[in-house]
Amino acid sequence: MFVSHCGEVMPSGFLPLAAGSVRRESAVRLYREAPLFRELRDPDALGGKCGRCEYREICGGSRARAHAVSGDHLAADPSCPYQPA
C-alpha cells in the first residue's frame, strides 16, 4: 500500500489507481474494504493468461505492468514468459 503526498491510497507507487484518501477514510479501512484492493486480492479476477495460470494465487503477476501496457490492472502481465497449460 502506498500513500501519496496528497493522501491518496494506492496499491503501490507504480500502480497509479487511487482507492481513496486518508484525508477522508482510514487507511486500514481502505485496504480492507475498497473495491480496488478487494479485486487485487482476488486471483479469480485476473484476466488473460494470469487468470488461467496455476500459480496465480502465489504470483499474481505485476498489476502495475499490466496497467501500464493495457490500461487494465487485471490484465495479463506482459513481461511474464510463462505459458500456462
C-alpha positions, 0 to 999 in steps of 0.5 A: 500500500502506498500513500501519496503526498496528497493522501491518496491510497494506492496499491503501490507507487507504480500502480497509479489507481487511487482507492481513496484518501486518508484525508477522508477514510482510514487507511486500514479501512481502505485496504480492507474494504475498497473495491480496488484492493478487494479485486487485487486480492482476488486471483479469480479476477485476473484476466488473460493468461494470469487468470488461467495460470496455476500459480496465480494465487502465489504470483499474481503477476505485476498489476502495475505492468499490466496497467501500464501496457493495457490500461487494465490492472487485471490484465495479463502481465506482459513481461511474464514468459510463462505459458500456462497449460 
